[in-house]
Amino acid sequence: MVKNIAVIRGDGIGPEIVEQALKVLNKVAELYGHTFNYTDVDMGGCAIDKYGDPLPENELKKCVESDSVLLGAVGGDKWNDVPGNMRPEKGLLRLRAGMGVYSNNRPAKIWKQLADASPLKKSIVDKGIDFIIVRELIGGIYFGEHKTENVDGKSTAIDILAYNEEEIERIGRIGFETARKRNKKLCSVEKSNVLDSSRLWKKVMHKLADEYPDVELSDMLVDNCAMQIVKNPAQFDVVVTENMFGDILSDEASMITGSIGMIPSSSLGATTCGLYEPIHGSAPDIAGKDLANPIGTILSAAMMLRYSFDMAGEADAIENAVSAYLDKGYRTADIMSEGMIQVGCEKCGNLIIENLRKV
């Protein structure tokens, strides 16, 4: 099978971690007889330096025309003083909108080998942490109107949070379909005791539930959900929520797993062309020092194989190789612990490749 992948190496540690993921993909292609063609795309700070724009139209076009997109990380202190509408992160927002990816799917899974790295009590971790947060990605307050104006002599900032029923329904379907592929439990998170947008969200989700009688739907207020994630994460299987709530809850969920360096994510829309990236930032302080953990990017590549290319066996092979790497006691600096063997970014990628076996 031939697949065309747009590759955004980005800024900071982005090029290093993406390089390891590409090496893993190349090994998968060799084992399974696939061909992966890569097209480099400039986005973020590197695109600002090159073009004066965090995502020029011609670079976005490469992504839209690909079979999927693999992204490292963008941004850094170097670009802190550029105008707000030209910051590296604006390129990411433009990419999501241009690709029409409205669903960000982020697993919160603790690897058994890293259980001691979780900040939660052992009694909580032992119950298991393995759920996924489905976050609406291109609507809500981040994409609403933003303005600051003078009201009654006072400078007043206004940010508009708006959702229509179609936007809620399409992300709701992703939640239900994801739950169907897991343990058939879906928790819809909102703030319906205060917000009209959340009351509409709850109404649409319950109407949609009639189409999924095999999935158990529950509702939870966002503040309670934030507490329950650290109190009893084992209760969750799939969580679906709006953009800002999902942004906050998914970051919280990533920390209870022990390291953000291990967490992949996918962003999907109406087509199989998805955007795959680790959840961590560009970490410019360690860029070029061979210290970064590439596993989040490598697992993002595995998600791409599974969800965009329908290559479940190949994705399993990568995940098995990561588990075998951890079993042998290898660790990058971010997850290093006593008695383990510390390795750098490149060595980590090479060791995972050594453990790749056809499933």
Kinemage of the C-alpha trace (Angstrom):
@kinemage 1
@onewidth
@group {chain A} dominant
@subgroup {mainchain}
@vectorlist {calphas} color= white
{ca met a 1} P 0.000 0.000 0.000
{ca val a 2} L 1.233 3.493 -0.878
{ca lys a 3} L 0.467 6.429 1.423
{ca asn a 4} L 1.523 10.066 1.146
{ca ile a 5} L 2.358 11.697 4.468
{ca ala a 6} L 2.871 15.422 4.999
{ca val a 7} L 5.623 15.885 7.606
{ca ile a 8} L 5.807 19.008 9.766
{ca arg a 9} L 9.049 18.836 11.717
{ca gly a 10} L 8.416 22.227 13.288
{ca asp a 11} L 10.486 23.924 15.974
{ca gly a 12} L 12.588 23.056 19.021
{ca ile a 13} L 12.766 19.308 19.500
{ca gly a 14} L 10.276 18.770 16.668
{ca pro a 15} L 12.830 17.746 14.012
{ca glu a 16} L 14.520 15.263 16.392
{ca ile a 17} L 11.391 13.438 17.492
{ca val a 18} L 9.862 13.387 14.014
{ca glu a 19} L 13.047 11.846 12.630
{ca gln a 20} L 12.705 8.903 15.028
{ca ala a 21} L 9.036 8.426 14.120
{ca leu a 22} L 9.909 8.375 10.410
{ca lys a 23} L 12.581 5.734 11.049
{ca val a 24} L 9.951 3.601 12.799
{ca leu a 25} L 7.498 4.100 9.911
{ca asn a 26} L 10.182 3.099 7.429
{ca lys a 27} L 10.783 -0.126 9.353
{ca val a 28} L 7.041 -0.827 9.386
{ca ala a 29} L 6.926 -0.242 5.627
{ca glu a 30} L 9.789 -2.710 5.186
{ca leu a 31} L 8.133 -5.375 7.367
{ca tyr a 32} L 4.675 -5.072 5.796
{ca gly a 33} L 5.497 -4.180 2.199
{ca his a 34} L 4.109 -0.623 2.263
{ca thr a 35} L 5.471 2.567 0.712
{ca phe a 36} L 5.293 5.812 2.668
{ca asn a 37} L 6.099 8.958 0.698
{ca tyr a 38} L 6.990 12.027 2.767
{ca thr a 39} L 6.459 15.681 1.862
{ca asp a 40} L 8.096 18.242 4.148
{ca val a 41} L 5.903 21.141 5.249
{ca asp a 42} L 7.032 24.331 7.034
{ca met a 43} L 4.763 25.494 9.853
{ca gly a 44} L 5.267 27.463 13.035
{ca gly a 45} L 8.353 29.449 13.930
{ca cys a 46} L 10.431 27.987 11.109
{ca ala a 47} L 7.793 29.153 8.620
{ca ile a 48} L 7.766 32.634 10.176
{ca asp a 49} L 11.532 32.814 9.712
{ca lys a 50} L 11.315 31.554 6.128
{ca tyr a 51} L 8.114 33.148 4.858
{ca gly a 52} L 6.989 35.677 7.471
{ca asp a 53} L 3.863 33.551 7.964
{ca pro a 54} L 3.266 30.633 10.398
{ca leu a 55} L 1.442 28.640 7.696
{ca pro a 56} L 1.496 29.923 4.111
{ca glu a 57} L -1.286 28.739 1.824
{ca asn a 58} L 1.033 26.614 -0.303
{ca glu a 59} L 2.210 24.738 2.796
{ca leu a 60} L -1.379 24.181 3.967
{ca lys a 61} L -2.210 22.862 0.495
{ca lys a 62} L 0.435 20.132 0.868
{ca cys a 63} L -1.277 18.974 4.067
{ca val a 64} L -4.797 18.993 2.651
{ca glu a 65} L -3.672 16.997 -0.378
{ca ser a 66} L -1.860 14.338 1.685
{ca asp a 67} L -3.239 11.088 3.088
{ca ser a 68} L -2.354 12.285 6.591
{ca val a 69} L -0.115 14.699 8.475
{ca leu a 70} L 2.567 13.954 11.101
{ca leu a 71} L 3.536 16.925 13.263
{ca gly a 72} L 6.371 17.338 15.765
{ca ala a 73} L 5.945 20.578 17.732
{ca val a 74} L 5.830 24.307 17.015
{ca gly a 75} L 6.668 27.502 18.857
{ca gly a 76} L 9.306 28.779 21.246
{ca asp a 77} L 10.568 31.857 23.058
{ca lys a 78} L 12.210 33.136 19.873
{ca trp a 79} L 8.809 34.129 18.501
{ca asn a 80} L 7.212 35.493 21.692
{ca asp a 81} L 7.307 39.071 20.465
{ca val a 82} L 5.707 38.605 17.037
{ca pro a 83} L 2.151 40.001 16.618
{ca gly a 84} L -0.570 37.792 18.089
{ca asn a 85} L -2.091 36.934 14.735
{ca met a 86} L 1.302 35.733 13.495
{ca arg a 87} L 2.396 33.564 16.414
{ca pro a 88} L 3.516 29.990 15.608
{ca glu a 89} L 0.421 28.580 17.327
{ca lys a 90} L -1.797 30.465 14.871
{ca gly a 91} L -0.397 28.221 12.191
{ca leu a 92} L -1.665 25.199 14.100
{ca leu a 93} L -5.148 26.686 14.448
{ca arg a 94} L -5.154 27.498 10.736
{ca leu a 95} L -4.010 23.970 9.914
{ca arg a 96} L -6.820 22.395 11.950
{ca ala a 97} L -9.413 24.629 10.329
{ca gly a 98} L -7.971 24.140 6.828
{ca met a 99} L -7.978 20.363 7.193
{ca gly a 100} L -11.450 20.411 8.738
{ca val a 101} L -10.318 18.295 11.684
{ca tyr a 102} L -12.877 18.956 14.368
{ca ser a 103} L -12.158 16.078 16.748
{ca asn a 104} L -9.011 15.809 18.863
{ca asn a 105} L -8.633 12.353 20.372
{ca arg a 106} L -6.130 12.055 23.181
{ca pro a 107} L -5.520 8.804 25.071
{ca ala a 108} L -4.747 8.879 28.787
{ca lys a 109} L -3.053 5.549 29.363
{ca ile a 110} L -0.511 4.576 31.943
{ca trp a 111} L 2.021 2.006 30.813
{ca lys a 112} L 2.461 -0.649 33.492
{ca gln a 113} L 6.228 -0.126 33.372
{ca leu a 114} L 5.772 3.538 34.367
{ca ala a 115} L 3.135 3.131 37.078
{ca asp a 116} L 5.468 4.569 39.720
{ca ala a 117} L 5.831 7.793 37.700
{ca ser a 118} L 2.189 8.760 38.227
{ca pro a 119} L 1.634 11.454 40.880
{ca leu a 120} L -1.469 9.566 42.036
{ca lys a 121} L -1.549 7.107 44.923
{ca lys a 122} L -0.639 3.542 44.037
{ca ser a 123} L -4.097 2.390 45.160
{ca ile a 124} L -5.658 4.642 42.488
{ca val a 125} L -3.181 3.739 39.737
{ca asp a 126} L -3.618 0.018 40.408
{ca lys a 127} L -7.275 0.301 39.393
{ca gly a 128} L -6.097 1.219 35.910
{ca ile a 129} L -5.847 4.383 33.812
{ca asp a 130} L -6.913 3.851 30.217
{ca phe a 131} L -9.377 6.308 28.739
{ca ile a 132} L -9.584 8.717 25.840
{ca ile a 133} L -10.764 12.319 25.696
{ca val a 134} L -12.584 13.346 22.519
{ca arg a 135} L -12.355 17.138 22.297
{ca glu a 136} L -14.205 19.379 19.835
{ca leu a 137} L -11.401 21.230 18.105
{ca ile a 138} L -12.491 24.026 15.758
{ca gly a 139} L -15.453 25.643 17.530
{ca gly a 140} L -16.328 27.188 20.856
{ca ile a 141} L -14.620 30.051 22.602
{ca tyr a 142} L -11.250 29.646 20.852
{ca phe a 143} L -12.851 30.265 17.465
{ca gly a 144} L -15.483 32.778 18.574
{ca glu a 145} L -15.239 36.552 18.358
{ca his a 146} L -12.553 38.141 20.539
{ca lys a 147} L -12.522 41.853 21.214
{ca thr a 148} L -11.563 44.433 23.807
{ca glu a 149} L -13.590 47.637 23.950
{ca asn a 150} L -14.472 50.493 26.229
{ca val a 151} L -17.657 49.886 28.192
{ca asp a 152} L -18.772 52.587 30.645
{ca gly a 153} L -15.238 53.945 30.757
{ca lys a 154} L -13.651 50.573 31.499
{ca ser a 155} L -11.540 48.446 29.201
{ca thr a 156} L -13.604 45.270 28.731
{ca ala a 157} L -12.525 42.016 27.075
{ca ile a 158} L -15.168 39.868 25.385
{ca asp a 159} L -14.762 36.291 24.133
{ca ile a 160} L -17.757 34.601 22.508
{ca leu a 161} L -18.543 30.927 23.179
{ca ala a 162} L -20.922 29.574 20.550
{ca tyr a 163} L -21.919 26.103 19.343
{ca asn a 164} L -24.695 25.072 16.986
{ca glu a 165} L -26.413 21.699 17.091
{ca glu a 166} L -24.631 20.428 13.976
{ca glu a 167} L -21.196 21.059 15.511
{ca ile a 168} L -22.234 19.254 18.687
{ca glu a 169} L -23.769 16.329 16.816
{ca arg a 170} L -20.696 15.641 14.681
{ca ile a 171} L -18.319 15.565 17.663
{ca gly a 172} L -20.905 13.569 19.609
{ca arg a 173} L -20.884 10.913 16.892
{ca ile a 174} L -17.105 10.637 17.151
{ca gly a 175} L -17.555 10.077 20.889
{ca phe a 176} L -20.190 7.391 20.458
{ca glu a 177} L -18.296 5.629 17.654
{ca thr a 178} L -15.094 5.651 19.713
{ca ala a 179} L -16.967 4.216 22.705
{ca arg a 180} L -18.365 1.470 20.486
{ca lys a 181} L -14.812 0.394 19.648
{ca arg a 182} L -13.820 0.340 23.317
{ca asn a 183} L -15.967 -0.496 26.347
{ca lys a 184} L -19.225 1.160 25.248
{ca lys a 185} L -19.170 3.845 27.962
{ca leu a 186} L -19.374 7.525 27.045
{ca cys a 187} L -19.249 10.443 29.488
{ca ser a 188} L -20.448 13.793 28.111
{ca val a 189} L -18.845 16.706 29.981
{ca glu a 190} L -20.340 20.201 30.052
{ca lys a 191} L -21.464 23.017 32.398
{ca ser a 192} L -25.208 22.871 31.825
{ca asn a 193} L -26.018 24.323 35.242
{ca val a 194} L -24.628 27.681 34.042
{ca leu a 195} L -24.097 27.873 30.259
{ca asp a 196} L -26.686 27.907 27.467
{ca ser a 197} L -24.114 26.356 25.134
{ca ser a 198} L -23.799 23.433 27.542
{ca arg a 199} L -27.553 23.024 27.853
{ca leu a 200} L -27.745 22.684 24.062
{ca trp a 201} L -24.769 20.309 24.192
{ca lys a 202} L -26.559 18.058 26.697
{ca lys a 203} L -29.810 18.116 24.706
{ca val a 204} L -28.086 17.115 21.456
{ca met a 205} L -26.034 14.374 23.119
{ca his a 206} L -29.131 12.741 24.637
{ca lys a 207} L -30.978 12.898 21.336
{ca leu a 208} L -27.996 11.292 19.631
{ca ala a 209} L -27.897 8.544 22.264
{ca asp a 210} L -31.091 7.065 20.794
{ca glu a 211} L -29.005 6.007 17.779
{ca tyr a 212} L -26.500 4.212 20.013
{ca pro a 213} L -28.512 2.024 22.394
{ca asp a 214} L -25.462 -0.191 22.957
{ca val a 215} L -23.465 2.707 24.457
{ca glu a 216} L -24.035 3.809 28.058
{ca leu a 217} L -24.192 7.627 28.131
{ca ser a 218} L -23.585 9.598 31.318
{ca asp a 219} L -23.355 13.350 31.988
{ca met a 220} L -20.841 15.117 34.194
{ca leu a 221} L -20.211 18.774 34.992
{ca val a 222} L -16.724 19.870 33.998
{ca asp a 223} L -15.616 20.860 37.506
{ca asn a 224} L -16.655 17.460 38.855
{ca cys a 225} L -14.902 15.740 35.962
{ca ala a 226} L -11.677 17.560 36.805
{ca met a 227} L -11.909 16.189 40.336
{ca gln a 228} L -12.882 12.666 39.279
{ca ile a 229} L -9.912 12.366 36.899
{ca val a 230} L -7.552 12.506 39.872
{ca lys a 231} L -9.851 10.754 42.341
{ca asn a 232} L -11.005 7.769 40.289
{ca pro a 233} L -9.763 7.791 36.666
{ca ala a 234} L -10.659 4.108 36.266
{ca gln a 235} L -14.346 5.065 35.952
{ca phe a 236} L -13.756 6.680 32.541
{ca asp a 237} L -13.603 5.015 29.137
{ca val a 238} L -14.431 7.754 26.597
{ca val a 239} L -15.022 11.402 27.516
{ca val a 240} L -16.469 13.827 24.964
{ca thr a 241} L -16.480 17.563 25.538
{ca glu a 242} L -16.182 21.029 23.993
{ca asn a 243} L -12.999 22.803 22.978
{ca met a 244} L -11.882 24.729 26.067
{ca phe a 245} L -12.992 22.083 28.573
{ca gly a 246} L -11.233 19.427 26.516
{ca asp a 247} L -8.052 21.486 26.340
{ca ile a 248} L -7.872 21.694 30.128
{ca leu a 249} L -9.056 18.173 30.997
{ca ser a 250} L -6.775 16.451 28.479
{ca asp a 251} L -3.725 18.242 29.908
{ca glu a 252} L -4.759 17.172 33.396
{ca ala a 253} L -5.280 13.599 32.226
{ca ser a 254} L -1.855 13.506 30.588
{ca met a 255} L -0.125 14.340 33.856
{ca ile a 256} L -1.653 11.476 35.826
{ca thr a 257} L 0.003 9.048 33.403
{ca gly a 258} L 3.475 10.121 34.537
{ca ser a 259} L 4.928 11.922 31.512
{ca ile a 260} L 3.563 14.011 28.667
{ca gly a 261} L 6.428 12.662 26.571
{ca met a 262} L 4.535 9.383 26.183
{ca ile a 263} L 1.184 10.731 25.022
{ca pro a 264} L 0.101 10.785 21.350
{ca ser a 265} L -2.952 12.435 19.841
{ca ser a 266} L -4.996 12.441 16.671
{ca ser a 267} L -7.219 15.072 15.104
{ca leu a 268} L -9.854 13.864 12.665
{ca gly a 269} L -12.767 15.209 10.686
{ca ala a 270} L -15.068 14.002 7.958
{ca thr a 271} L -12.273 12.252 6.006
{ca thr a 272} L -9.488 9.833 6.911
{ca cys a 273} L -6.869 12.560 6.420
{ca gly a 274} L -5.900 13.255 10.009
{ca leu a 275} L -3.375 15.297 11.950
{ca tyr a 276} L -1.178 13.295 14.337
{ca glu a 277} L 1.094 14.822 16.961
{ca pro a 278} L 2.453 14.327 20.493
{ca ile a 279} L 0.810 16.491 23.122
{ca his a 280} L 3.983 18.105 24.466
{ca gly a 281} L 5.524 21.355 23.317
{ca ser a 282} L 8.687 22.215 21.434
{ca ala a 283} L 10.951 22.262 24.547
{ca pro a 284} L 13.524 24.648 23.034
{ca asp a 285} L 15.701 24.364 26.156
{ca ile a 286} L 16.668 20.788 25.245
{ca ala a 287} L 16.532 21.094 21.457
{ca gly a 288} L 19.550 19.638 19.691
{ca lys a 289} L 20.848 17.933 22.856
{ca asp a 290} L 19.553 14.408 22.092
{ca leu a 291} L 17.486 14.486 25.311
{ca ala a 292} L 13.921 14.508 23.969
{ca asn a 293} L 11.525 11.593 24.372
{ca pro a 294} L 10.274 10.617 20.865
{ca ile a 295} L 7.743 8.031 22.063
{ca gly a 296} L 4.751 10.388 21.964
{ca thr a 297} L 5.525 11.083 18.297
{ca ile a 298} L 6.176 7.414 17.533
{ca leu a 299} L 2.839 6.457 19.113
{ca ser a 300} L 1.175 9.272 17.145
{ca ala a 301} L 2.487 7.593 13.995
{ca ala a 302} L 0.937 4.357 15.256
{ca met a 303} L -2.398 6.149 15.687
{ca met a 304} L -2.093 7.392 12.092
{ca leu a 305} L -1.660 3.843 10.866
{ca arg a 306} L -4.654 2.661 12.896
{ca tyr a 307} L -7.184 5.436 12.331
{ca ser a 308} L -6.278 6.915 8.938
{ca phe a 309} L -4.720 3.985 7.064
{ca asp a 310} L -6.663 1.063 8.575
{ca met a 311} L -3.403 -0.683 9.483
{ca ala a 312} L -4.286 -2.088 12.898
{ca gly a 313} L -1.628 -4.802 12.866
{ca glu a 314} L 1.090 -2.311 12.005
{ca ala a 315} L -0.071 -0.017 14.817
{ca asp a 316} L -0.054 -2.943 17.245
{ca ala a 317} L 3.496 -3.769 16.153
{ca ile a 318} L 4.702 -0.269 17.072
{ca glu a 319} L 2.917 -0.297 20.430
{ca asn a 320} L 4.341 -3.749 21.205
{ca ala a 321} L 7.834 -2.496 20.341
{ca val a 322} L 7.442 0.459 22.715
{ca ser a 323} L 6.302 -1.881 25.479
{ca ala a 324} L 9.261 -4.213 24.870
{ca tyr a 325} L 11.629 -1.211 24.974
{ca leu a 326} L 10.200 -0.213 28.366
{ca asp a 327} L 10.333 -3.805 29.631
{ca lys a 328} L 14.081 -3.826 29.021
{ca gly a 329} L 14.519 -0.831 31.321
{ca tyr a 330} L 15.411 1.860 28.807
{ca arg a 331} L 14.316 5.390 29.642
{ca thr a 332} L 14.825 8.893 28.284
{ca ala a 333} L 15.601 11.612 30.816
{ca asp a 334} L 11.977 12.659 31.381
{ca ile a 335} L 10.953 9.214 32.660
{ca met a 336} L 14.291 8.091 34.117
{ca ser a 337} L 14.177 6.324 37.480
{ca glu a 338} L 16.557 4.405 39.705
{ca gly a 339} L 17.819 1.153 38.223
{ca met a 340} L 16.866 2.060 34.650
{ca ile a 341} L 19.153 2.688 31.658
{ca gln a 342} L 19.121 6.253 30.386
{ca val a 343} L 19.250 6.748 26.615
{ca gly a 344} L 18.965 9.701 24.278
{ca cys a 345} L 16.364 10.487 21.641
{ca glu a 346} L 18.143 8.760 18.758
{ca lys a 347} L 19.021 5.649 20.768
{ca cys a 348} L 15.414 5.393 21.919
{ca gly a 349} L 14.228 5.332 18.304
{ca asn a 350} L 16.836 2.750 17.341
{ca leu a 351} L 15.937 0.456 20.246
{ca ile a 352} L 12.234 0.600 19.421
{ca ile a 353} L 13.063 -0.355 15.833
{ca glu a 354} L 15.103 -3.313 17.114
{ca asn a 355} L 11.985 -4.535 18.944
{ca leu a 356} L 9.624 -4.156 15.955
{ca arg a 357} L 8.113 -7.464 14.923
{ca lys a 358} L 5.360 -8.186 12.432
{ca val a 359} L 2.090 -8.963 14.253
